[in-house]
Amino acid sequence: MASTYSARSRAIEPFHVMALLARANELQAAGHDVIHLEIGEPDFTTAEPIVRAGQAALAAGHTRYTAARGLPALREAIAGFYASRYGVELDPQRVLVTPGGSGALLLASSLLVDVGQHWLLADPGYPCNRHFLRLIEAAAKLVSVGPAQRYQLNAPLLDEHWDAHTAGVLVASPANPTGTLLSRDELAELSAASKRHGGHLVVDEIYHGLTYGVDAETVLKVDDDAFVLNSFSKYFGMTGWRLGWLVAPPAAVPELEKLAQNLYISAPSMAQYAALACFEPATLAILEQRRHAFAQRRDFLLPALRELGFGIAVEPQGAFYLYADISAFGGDAFAFCQYFLETQHVAFTPGLDFGRHLASQHVRFAYTQALPRLEQAVERIARGLRGWQG
């Protein structure tokens, strides 16, 4: 029966980590203490001011559809955030509120890429990006990047890999799984290269706010024509509320609004009302405390893993991941992850989920657990390495 399903569905790969997560949950249900470093979700629950705003919206009956572009008040608040955080004057009319960052990616890819075209994407990178492109009968052209490029695309790589079927480039800063950033100059060079080739620049800024020792630059500082994907999930801690946004050039907004009307009607109304509280000073103070906690976790786990022999050539400046080379230990990354889950009850993600380039010798750790749990995880990993037969 499966052969009757669409080719596009069969071509979209599952998250390999989901099999590990299912097994981790089985072990946990059997009474084992599993330390979860595999899922890219903050361990903090949504900040209380946001929860209260959501509860008030429900109590007030704000449960109906909103406009496809989102609540005007929320779009204005997002534009105000760009002014206060980045010094960028942004017309709220250019902001579309979406069901998660995924909704923003769906709109952007649907608008900008035709059948038979592709975007250039960094390998390793977030896997859903290439899968969204396949869904719309387009493709991703993966470009291998490593420590020498800080795992990021750059203008020379665009010049090298751009061809007649390239519609644009999608980059992420900070990036998943590597946590690296693009500087203002690098964004400007990517913008110039994209325009030189006649394509679009799309920038995933979903992990903005979660940076350590440096502020992430928005591409809107250097390119007013860029498309920007963002989300309330990571810095704002609203993963289950499913809310994000897309910033687009003014000429693109009517087409995007039409797509939104047809694809999902509107983002969840109660989530939008809740998100209005994200930009209040009291909420931002809570979020900044959490950012400092993530910084402390990174500053513990990074040297601890390096001391054990994991190769982390580039210090991540953002997100909450460490992308580690396990070639010093030998063996395949998926088997490596299975071994540590089964023997030490520590779950982390194989590189196969993030692309093709040297994927079998990399794993990703998400430092989304409190420091005491990370300390336990390091102790267990150290113990497990002594028995690993890679």
C-alpha positions as CSV (number, residue, x, y, z in Angstrom):
1,M,0.0,0.0,0.0
2,A,2.9,2.4,0.8
3,S,3.9,2.4,-2.9
4,T,0.7,4.3,-3.6
5,Y,1.8,7.2,-1.5
6,S,3.5,10.3,-3.1
7,A,7.1,10.3,-4.1
8,R,7.6,13.6,-2.2
9,S,6.4,11.9,1.0
10,R,8.8,8.9,0.5
11,A,11.7,11.3,-0.2
12,I,11.4,13.1,3.1
13,E,13.5,11.4,5.7
14,P,12.5,10.9,9.3
15,F,14.5,12.4,12.1
16,H,16.9,9.5,13.0
17,V,17.0,10.8,16.5
18,M,13.3,10.0,16.9
19,A,14.1,6.3,17.0
20,L,16.6,7.1,19.8
21,L,14.1,9.2,21.6
22,A,11.5,6.4,21.4
23,R,14.0,4.1,23.0
24,A,15.0,6.7,25.6
25,N,11.3,7.0,26.6
26,E,11.1,3.2,26.8
27,L,14.1,3.1,29.1
28,Q,12.6,5.9,31.2
29,A,9.3,4.2,31.5
30,A,11.2,1.1,32.7
31,G,12.6,3.1,35.6
32,H,16.0,4.2,34.2
33,D,17.2,7.8,34.7
34,V,17.8,9.1,31.1
35,I,19.6,12.4,30.6
36,H,18.1,14.0,27.5
37,L,20.6,16.0,25.4
38,E,19.1,15.1,22.1
39,I,16.1,17.5,21.6
40,G,16.4,21.1,20.7
41,E,13.9,22.4,23.2
42,P,14.7,24.6,26.2
43,D,14.1,22.9,29.5
44,F,12.5,26.1,30.9
45,T,8.8,26.3,30.8
46,T,7.2,29.4,29.2
47,A,7.8,32.5,31.3
48,E,5.0,33.3,33.7
49,P,4.0,36.7,32.2
50,I,3.5,35.0,28.9
51,V,1.4,32.2,30.4
52,R,-0.7,34.8,32.3
53,A,-1.3,36.7,29.1
54,G,-2.4,33.5,27.3
55,Q,-4.8,32.6,30.1
56,A,-6.3,36.1,30.1
57,A,-6.8,35.8,26.3
58,L,-8.6,32.5,26.7
59,A,-10.7,34.0,29.5
60,A,-11.6,37.0,27.3
61,G,-12.7,34.7,24.5
62,H,-9.9,35.5,22.1
63,T,-10.2,32.1,20.4
64,R,-11.3,33.1,16.9
65,Y,-9.3,33.4,13.7
66,T,-7.1,36.5,13.4
67,A,-6.1,38.2,10.1
68,A,-3.8,36.0,8.1
69,R,-0.8,38.3,8.7
70,G,-1.4,38.2,12.4
71,L,-2.7,40.5,15.1
72,P,-1.8,44.1,14.2
73,A,-0.7,44.7,17.8
74,L,1.7,41.8,17.7
75,R,3.2,42.8,14.3
76,E,3.7,46.3,15.8
77,A,5.4,44.8,18.9
78,I,7.7,42.7,16.7
79,A,8.6,45.8,14.7
80,G,9.3,47.7,17.9
81,F,11.6,44.9,19.1
82,Y,13.7,45.3,15.9
83,A,14.0,49.0,16.8
84,S,15.0,48.5,20.4
85,R,17.2,45.4,19.9
86,Y,18.8,46.1,16.6
87,G,18.2,49.8,15.8
88,V,16.3,48.8,12.7
89,E,13.2,50.8,11.7
90,L,10.8,48.1,10.4
91,D,7.3,48.8,9.0
92,P,4.9,46.4,10.8
93,Q,3.2,45.8,7.5
94,R,6.2,43.7,6.5
95,V,5.8,41.3,9.4
96,L,3.7,38.1,9.0
97,V,3.0,36.1,12.1
98,T,3.1,32.4,11.4
99,P,2.5,29.0,13.0
100,G,6.0,28.5,14.3
101,G,9.2,29.3,12.4
102,S,8.2,26.3,10.2
103,G,5.2,28.4,9.0
104,A,7.6,31.2,8.0
105,L,9.8,28.7,6.1
106,L,6.7,27.3,4.4
107,L,5.7,30.8,3.2
108,A,9.2,31.8,2.1
109,S,9.9,28.6,0.2
110,S,6.5,28.5,-1.5
111,L,7.0,32.1,-2.7
112,L,10.6,32.0,-3.8
113,V,11.4,28.6,-5.3
114,D,9.8,27.0,-8.3
115,V,9.7,23.3,-9.4
116,G,13.2,22.2,-10.5
117,Q,14.9,25.0,-8.7
118,H,17.0,24.8,-5.5
119,W,18.4,26.9,-2.6
120,L,22.0,26.6,-1.5
121,L,22.1,25.3,2.1
122,A,25.0,24.6,4.4
123,D,25.8,20.9,5.2
124,P,25.6,20.3,8.2
125,G,22.3,22.2,8.8
126,Y,18.8,21.9,10.1
127,P,17.2,19.0,8.1
128,C,13.6,20.4,7.8
129,N,14.9,23.1,5.5
130,R,15.7,20.7,2.7
131,H,12.5,18.7,3.4
132,F,10.3,21.8,3.0
133,L,11.9,22.4,-0.3
134,R,11.2,18.8,-1.4
135,L,7.6,19.2,-0.3
136,I,7.1,22.1,-2.8
137,E,8.8,20.0,-5.6
138,A,12.0,22.0,-5.3
139,A,15.3,20.9,-3.8
140,A,18.2,21.8,-1.6
141,K,21.8,21.9,-3.0
142,L,23.9,21.0,0.1
143,V,27.3,22.7,0.3
144,S,29.8,21.0,2.5
145,V,31.2,23.3,5.2
146,G,33.5,22.6,8.1
147,P,35.6,24.3,10.8
148,A,37.5,26.3,8.1
149,Q,34.3,28.1,7.2
150,R,33.0,28.0,10.8
151,Y,30.2,25.7,9.3
152,Q,28.7,28.7,7.4
153,L,28.2,29.5,3.7
154,N,30.2,32.5,2.4
155,A,30.2,34.5,-0.7
156,P,33.0,32.5,-2.4
157,L,31.0,29.3,-1.9
158,L,28.0,30.9,-3.4
159,D,30.0,31.9,-6.4
160,E,31.3,28.4,-6.7
161,H,28.0,26.5,-6.3
162,W,25.5,28.8,-7.9
163,D,24.1,27.6,-11.2
164,A,21.2,28.2,-13.5
165,H,18.8,26.3,-11.2
166,T,19.7,28.2,-8.0
167,A,16.9,30.5,-6.8
168,G,18.6,31.7,-3.6
169,V,20.4,30.8,-0.5
170,L,19.2,30.0,3.0
171,V,21.6,30.6,5.9
172,A,21.2,30.4,9.7
173,S,22.8,32.6,12.3
174,P,23.1,31.2,14.9
175,A,23.1,27.8,13.2
176,N,21.7,24.5,14.2
177,P,23.6,22.1,14.9
178,T,26.8,24.1,15.2
179,G,25.9,27.3,17.1
180,T,28.0,29.5,14.8
181,L,27.1,33.1,13.8
182,L,27.5,35.2,10.7
183,S,29.0,38.7,11.2
184,R,27.5,41.8,9.7
185,D,30.3,41.9,7.1
186,E,29.6,38.2,6.2
187,L,25.9,38.9,5.8
188,A,26.6,41.9,3.6
189,E,28.9,39.8,1.4
190,L,26.2,37.0,1.1
191,S,23.7,39.7,0.2
192,A,25.9,41.1,-2.5
193,A,26.6,37.7,-3.9
194,S,23.0,36.7,-4.0
195,K,22.0,39.9,-5.8
196,R,24.9,39.5,-8.2
197,H,23.5,36.1,-9.2
198,G,19.9,37.4,-9.3
199,G,18.6,35.3,-6.3
200,H,17.1,35.7,-2.9
201,L,18.8,35.7,0.5
202,V,16.8,34.0,3.3
203,V,18.2,34.2,6.8
204,D,17.1,32.0,9.7
205,E,17.4,34.1,12.8
206,I,15.4,31.7,15.0
207,Y,18.1,31.5,17.7
208,H,18.6,35.2,18.0
209,G,18.7,36.3,21.6
210,L,20.6,33.1,22.6
211,T,24.1,34.3,22.0
212,Y,27.0,34.4,24.4
213,G,29.6,37.1,24.6
214,V,28.5,38.6,21.3
215,D,25.2,39.9,19.8
216,A,23.8,38.4,16.6
217,E,23.4,40.9,13.8
218,T,20.1,40.9,11.9
219,V,20.5,40.7,8.1
220,L,18.1,43.7,7.9
221,K,21.0,45.9,9.0
222,V,22.6,45.3,5.6
223,D,19.9,44.1,3.3
224,D,16.4,45.4,3.4
225,D,15.4,43.0,0.6
226,A,16.3,39.8,2.6
227,F,13.6,37.5,4.0
228,V,14.0,36.8,7.7
229,L,12.7,33.7,9.5
230,N,12.2,33.9,13.3
231,S,10.3,32.2,16.1
232,F,9.0,32.6,19.6
233,S,10.1,29.0,20.4
234,K,13.8,29.4,21.4
235,Y,14.7,32.7,23.1
236,F,11.1,33.4,24.1
237,G,10.5,29.8,25.2
238,M,7.2,29.2,23.6
239,T,7.8,25.9,21.8
240,G,4.4,24.4,22.2
241,W,2.5,27.6,21.4
242,R,3.6,27.2,17.7
243,L,4.3,30.8,16.8
244,G,6.9,32.5,14.6
245,W,7.2,35.3,12.1
246,L,8.5,36.2,8.7
247,V,9.9,39.6,7.7
248,A,9.6,40.3,3.9
249,P,10.2,43.1,1.4
250,P,7.0,45.2,1.0
251,A,6.3,44.0,-2.6
252,A,6.2,40.3,-1.4
253,V,3.7,40.8,1.4
254,P,0.5,40.5,-0.7
255,E,1.6,37.2,-2.2
256,L,2.7,35.9,1.2
257,E,-0.6,36.9,2.7
258,K,-2.5,35.0,0.0
259,L,-0.4,31.9,0.7
260,A,-1.0,32.2,4.4
261,Q,-4.8,32.5,3.9
262,N,-4.7,29.3,1.9
263,L,-2.2,27.3,3.9
264,Y,-3.2,27.8,7.5
265,I,-5.7,30.8,7.7
266,S,-3.9,32.3,10.7
267,A,-1.5,31.5,13.5
268,P,-3.1,30.4,16.8
269,S,-5.0,33.4,18.2
270,M,-4.4,32.7,21.9
271,A,-0.7,32.2,21.3
272,Q,-0.5,35.6,19.5
273,Y,-2.2,37.3,22.5
274,A,0.2,35.6,24.9
275,A,3.2,36.7,22.8
276,L,2.3,40.3,23.3
277,A,3.8,39.8,26.8
278,C,7.2,38.7,25.4
279,F,8.4,42.2,24.9
280,E,7.5,43.5,28.4
281,P,10.6,44.4,30.5
282,A,9.7,41.9,33.2
283,T,9.5,39.1,30.6
284,L,12.8,40.1,28.9
285,A,14.5,40.2,32.3
286,I,13.5,36.5,32.8
287,L,14.6,35.6,29.3
288,E,18.0,37.2,29.9
289,Q,18.5,35.2,33.1
290,R,17.8,32.1,31.1
291,R,20.3,33.2,28.5
292,H,22.9,33.5,31.2
293,A,22.1,30.0,32.4
294,F,22.6,28.6,28.8
295,A,26.0,30.4,28.7
296,Q,27.0,28.8,32.0
297,R,26.0,25.4,30.6
298,R,28.0,25.9,27.4
299,D,31.0,27.1,29.3
300,F,30.9,23.9,31.4
301,L,30.1,21.3,28.7
302,L,32.4,22.6,25.9
303,P,35.7,22.1,27.8
304,A,34.4,19.0,29.5
305,L,33.7,17.2,26.2
306,R,37.0,18.5,24.7
307,E,38.9,17.0,27.6
308,L,37.2,13.7,27.0
309,G,38.5,13.7,23.4
310,F,35.5,15.1,21.4
311,G,36.6,17.3,18.6
312,I,34.9,20.7,18.8
313,A,37.0,22.9,16.6
314,V,34.9,26.0,16.6
315,E,33.5,27.5,19.8
316,P,29.7,28.0,19.3
317,Q,28.6,31.6,20.0
318,G,24.8,30.9,20.0
319,A,21.9,28.5,20.1
320,F,22.3,25.7,22.7
321,Y,24.2,23.0,20.8
322,L,27.7,21.5,20.5
323,Y,28.5,19.7,17.3
324,A,31.2,17.2,18.1
325,D,33.6,15.1,16.0
326,I,33.9,11.5,17.4
327,S,36.5,10.3,15.0
328,A,39.0,10.0,17.8
329,F,36.9,7.2,19.2
330,G,36.2,5.3,16.0
331,G,32.9,3.8,14.9
332,D,29.7,5.2,13.4
333,A,27.8,8.1,15.1
334,F,24.5,6.3,15.2
335,A,25.9,3.3,16.8
336,F,27.8,5.6,19.2
337,C,24.6,7.3,20.2
338,Q,22.8,3.9,20.6
339,Y,25.6,2.6,22.8
340,F,25.6,5.6,25.2
341,L,21.8,5.5,25.4
342,E,21.7,1.8,26.2
343,T,24.7,1.6,28.5
344,Q,24.9,5.0,30.2
345,H,21.3,6.4,29.6
346,V,22.6,9.6,28.0
347,A,20.7,10.6,24.8
348,F,22.3,12.8,22.1
349,T,21.8,13.1,18.3
350,P,23.8,11.5,15.4
351,G,25.1,13.7,12.7
352,L,23.1,11.9,10.1
353,D,20.1,14.1,11.0
354,F,21.9,17.2,9.9
355,G,23.2,16.3,6.4
356,R,25.8,14.2,4.6
357,H,29.2,15.9,5.1
358,L,31.2,13.8,7.6
359,A,27.8,13.0,9.3
360,S,28.8,9.5,10.5
361,Q,31.6,11.0,12.6
362,H,29.7,13.7,14.3
363,V,27.1,14.0,17.1
364,R,25.1,16.9,18.5
365,F,24.7,17.6,22.2
366,A,21.9,20.0,23.3
367,Y,22.8,21.7,26.6
368,T,19.1,22.1,27.5
369,Q,19.5,20.5,30.9
370,A,20.5,22.1,34.2
371,L,24.2,22.1,35.2
372,P,23.9,19.2,37.7
373,R,22.4,17.0,35.0
374,L,25.2,18.0,32.5
375,E,27.8,17.1,35.1
376,Q,26.1,13.7,35.5
377,A,26.0,13.3,31.7
378,V,29.8,14.0,31.5
379,E,30.5,11.5,34.2
380,R,28.5,8.8,32.4
381,I,30.0,9.6,29.0
382,A,33.5,9.4,30.5
383,R,32.6,6.0,32.0
384,G,31.0,4.8,28.8
385,L,34.1,5.7,26.7
386,R,36.1,3.3,28.6
387,G,33.9,0.5,27.4
388,W,33.2,1.7,23.8
389,Q,34.5,-0.7,21.2
390,G,34.3,1.5,18.1
